[in-house]
Amino acid sequence: MLNRKPIFDEVRHLLGRGFEDSEVSLLDAAIDRALGLPSSSTALRWQLGPAGKALIQKWEGCGKPRADGRFEAYPDPGSADGRPWTIGWGSTGSDIKRGVIWTQAACDARFDRDIVRYVEEVAKALGQAPTTQNQFDALVSFHYNTGAIARATLTGLHKQGKFAEAQAEFGKWINNDGKPMEGLKARRAEEAALYARP
């Protein structure tokens, strides 16, 4: 059995920081793939479909372009303290703060990397529950924006096969810092519509 500790130690050293839980799962899965090992993750049977990617990128936008065509980080417009700082296709994290500037290629690459984690987290939360591709895509969009797939009532309802009730739950996730936002209302409505699409 492969000792993974030297790999994790080297990546930790390259990053200059410790890992987040989701990063450990992603690195483990990457090592499994490189070794041709089966993964215990149910995410391998799922990928984000074109409808889900289009929905996420429509609402995240690749915002704050500069005159030189690159993109700069900006504070969250709906939060009182401006957190989290965001760049590209809604990317956030400890490496994104005031003054960070990316090219379009960097924005696209970060989205492609990050979406793997969101797909895996949604797949894990759903387990073996019967799910259509459109339902899955809608839930990934929801999770990409809220980070709440593991705790949302709509996840439990979906797993129980109560799809109409789960669909109605999207509309409850419209607040930022306790205030309803028109953009979130519209996004949740589109996610709910995609969720209901056969």
QUISULZI-V941076 format. One record per pair of residues at least 6 apart in sequence whose ideal C-beta (glycine too) atoms are under 6 Angstrom apart, sorted by the first residue. I is the first residue (numbers start at 1). J is the second residue. Records with the same first field share a line. If there is no record, write none. Layout:
I->J, J
This chain:
22->117
26->117
29->39
32->39
41->120
42->123
43->119, 120, 123
46->119, 123, 136
48->115, 119, 140
49->133, 137
51->137
52->137, 140, 141
55->141
56->141, 144
57->89
59->187
60->89, 90
62->88, 89, 107
64->71, 72, 74
65->71
66->72
70->101, 103
71->87, 88, 102, 107
72->101
73->85, 87, 96, 100
75->82, 85
76->82, 84
78->176, 181
79->177
80->177
84->92
85->96, 97
86->92
87->96, 100, 102
88->102, 107, 110
89->107, 111
91->110
118->140, 143, 144
119->140
121->149
122->139, 140, 143, 149
125->149, 150, 155
129->159
134->194, 197
135->195
138->191, 194, 195
141->191
142->191
143->149
146->173
149->155
153->169
154->166, 169
157->165, 166
158->166
167->192, 195, 196
170->188, 191, 192
171->188
173->188
174->180, 184, 185, 188
